[in-house]
Structure formats: C-alpha cells, structure tokens
C-alpha cells in the first residue's frame, strides 16, 4: 500500500529523504509535515506550476493522466488513502499545504498560505515505476474509512 515513505522517495530531493523519514517517525512529525509543504525539498525538475483550479476542474485535469479514483493524501490534518474527490476537497482546507499522490508518477501539491491562493503544482515523476516497485501499489479502497467512500 502507498505510504509516506513512497511519497518522500518519489518527490523529494535525495539528500533530504532520510532526515524527513526519520522526523516523520518521531515526535518531530508535525514539524516535518509542515516543512514538507513549503516545497523547498521537492525535486524542482518535477514541479510544474498550474493555476489554482476549482475542485471539479482539478479533478478533471488529474484524471487526464489516468483513471485515478483513490489517492494518497499527505497533509497536516490527515495522512492516508482517500477518494480523489475527498482529497481535493480536503486540500482546500489545508492552510499548511498538502501533497496528493494519484499514482503513475502523478501528484498535486500546494504551498502553505495565509492570504490569497497558494502556489500550486502538478508533480510528474518519469521513473516512478523504479520507486513504486518497492511498495504494494494497489489502487483499491484498502486503508480508506468506509464513511469516506460514501460521504
């Protein structure tokens, strides 16, 4: 199943991966999650700026890359599997920013923000298969709470 380690290995700079993973597993977890979302450790070559789309339009744009229904959401308020629509809805409430991994090397993230729209990026990793092979990358509903599927 997808997890934080896979997200770090897909999207973050090599020299920061080990430290971020350690922080996520300690009492520094909240600080680590906050630091992830200012995007300074994300690989710059995979970040593609996009407009701050409406929720419906963002879902449509992400689905152009694949039939993504369930995604891995990483934010300060929640980390885990969610239906794509719920992840996008939740992302709009994250002032600290978030990362959504859709699968097939495609992700979405935005920065923390206090005023106005956040900086928003599409993340595209070409060698995602090399990284995903170390994880059980199922696209089912495992890990998603029942109420989240039908709400």
C-alpha positions as CSV (number, residue, x, y, z in Angstrom):
1,X,0.0,0.0,0.0
2,X,1.2,3.5,-0.6
3,X,2.7,5.3,2.3
4,X,4.7,8.4,3.4
5,X,8.0,6.7,2.6
6,X,7.0,6.2,-1.0
7,X,5.8,9.8,-1.3
8,X,9.2,11.0,0.1
9,X,11.1,8.7,-2.3
10,X,9.1,9.9,-5.3
11,X,9.0,13.6,-4.8
12,X,11.8,14.8,-2.5
13,X,15.4,15.6,-3.0
14,X,17.8,12.7,-2.3
15,X,19.8,14.5,0.3
16,X,16.7,15.2,2.5
17,X,14.9,11.9,2.2
18,X,16.5,10.1,5.2
19,X,16.1,13.1,7.5
20,X,12.4,13.6,6.5
21,X,11.6,9.9,7.0
22,X,13.2,9.9,10.5
23,X,11.4,13.1,11.5
24,X,8.1,11.6,10.4
25,X,8.6,8.6,12.7
26,X,9.5,10.7,15.8
27,X,7.9,13.4,18.0
28,X,9.0,15.9,15.3
29,X,6.3,14.6,13.0
30,X,4.2,17.7,12.9
31,X,7.2,19.9,12.2
32,X,8.2,17.5,9.4
33,X,4.8,17.6,7.9
34,X,4.8,21.4,8.0
35,X,8.3,21.6,6.4
36,X,7.2,19.3,3.5
37,X,4.6,21.7,2.4
38,X,6.7,24.8,1.8
39,X,8.1,22.6,-1.0
40,X,11.7,23.6,-0.6
41,X,12.8,19.9,-0.6
42,X,10.7,18.8,-3.5
43,X,12.7,18.0,-6.7
44,X,12.4,21.2,-8.7
45,X,12.5,19.3,-12.1
46,X,9.2,17.5,-11.3
47,X,7.3,20.6,-10.3
48,X,5.0,22.1,-12.9
49,X,3.1,25.3,-11.8
50,X,-0.6,25.2,-12.6
51,X,-3.5,27.6,-11.8
52,X,-5.5,27.3,-8.6
53,X,-8.3,25.4,-10.3
54,X,-11.8,24.8,-8.9
55,X,-12.2,21.4,-7.2
56,X,-14.2,20.0,-10.1
57,X,-11.7,21.2,-12.7
58,X,-8.7,20.0,-10.8
59,X,-10.2,16.5,-10.5
60,X,-10.8,16.6,-14.3
61,X,-7.3,17.7,-15.0
62,X,-5.7,15.0,-12.8
63,X,-7.9,12.3,-14.4
64,X,-6.4,13.2,-17.8
65,X,-3.3,11.3,-16.7
66,X,-5.2,8.2,-15.6
67,X,-8.4,7.0,-14.1
68,X,-7.5,7.9,-10.6
69,X,-10.2,7.1,-8.0
70,X,-8.3,6.6,-4.8
71,X,-5.2,8.6,-3.9
72,X,-2.7,9.0,-1.0
73,X,-3.1,12.3,0.8
74,X,-0.4,13.8,2.9
75,X,-1.4,16.9,5.0
76,X,-1.0,18.2,8.4
77,X,-4.6,17.3,9.4
78,X,-4.7,13.9,7.7
79,X,-2.3,11.4,6.1
80,X,-3.7,8.3,4.3
81,X,-5.8,7.0,1.4
82,X,-8.8,8.9,0.3
83,X,-11.1,9.0,-2.8
84,X,-9.7,11.6,-5.2
85,X,-12.7,13.9,-4.8
86,X,-12.4,13.9,-1.0
87,X,-8.7,14.5,-1.2
88,X,-9.2,17.6,-3.4
89,X,-11.9,18.9,-1.0
90,X,-9.7,18.3,2.0
91,X,-6.8,20.0,0.3
92,X,-8.7,23.3,0.1
93,X,-8.9,23.4,3.9
94,X,-5.2,22.8,4.4
95,X,-3.6,26.2,5.2
96,X,-0.3,24.4,5.7
97,X,-0.3,22.9,2.2
98,X,-0.6,19.3,1.1
99,X,0.6,16.6,-1.3
100,X,-1.8,14.2,-3.1
101,X,-0.3,11.2,-4.9
102,X,-2.6,9.9,-7.6
103,X,-0.4,7.0,-8.9
104,X,1.6,6.5,-12.1
105,X,4.0,9.2,-11.0
106,X,1.4,12.0,-10.9
107,X,0.9,14.2,-7.9
108,X,-0.6,17.5,-6.8
109,X,0.7,19.9,-4.2
110,X,0.3,23.4,-2.9
111,X,2.2,25.6,-0.6
112,X,1.2,27.0,2.8
113,X,-0.5,30.3,2.5
114,X,-2.1,32.9,4.7
115,X,-3.6,35.3,2.2
116,X,-4.8,34.6,-1.4
117,X,-4.4,31.5,-3.4
118,X,-1.4,29.2,-2.6
119,X,1.2,28.2,-5.2
120,X,0.0,25.1,-6.9
121,X,2.0,22.4,-8.7
122,X,1.4,19.3,-10.7
123,X,4.1,16.8,-9.9
124,X,5.3,14.4,-12.7
125,X,7.9,11.7,-12.0
126,X,9.1,9.8,-15.0
127,X,10.9,6.9,-13.3
128,X,8.0,6.2,-10.9
129,X,8.0,2.5,-11.7
130,X,11.5,2.1,-10.3
131,X,10.4,3.6,-7.0
132,X,6.9,2.0,-6.8
133,X,8.2,-1.5,-7.3
134,X,9.3,-1.5,-3.7
135,X,5.8,-0.9,-2.5
136,X,2.4,-2.6,-2.8
137,X,0.8,0.0,-5.1
138,X,-2.7,-1.2,-5.1
139,X,-5.4,1.2,-6.2
140,X,-8.3,-0.4,-4.3
141,X,-10.1,1.0,-1.3
142,X,-7.9,-0.6,1.4
143,X,-7.0,1.9,4.1
144,X,-9.9,4.1,3.3
145,X,-12.5,4.5,6.0
146,X,-16.0,3.4,4.9
147,X,-17.6,6.7,5.6
148,X,-15.0,8.5,3.5
149,X,-16.0,6.4,0.4
150,X,-19.7,7.3,0.6
151,X,-19.8,10.8,2.1
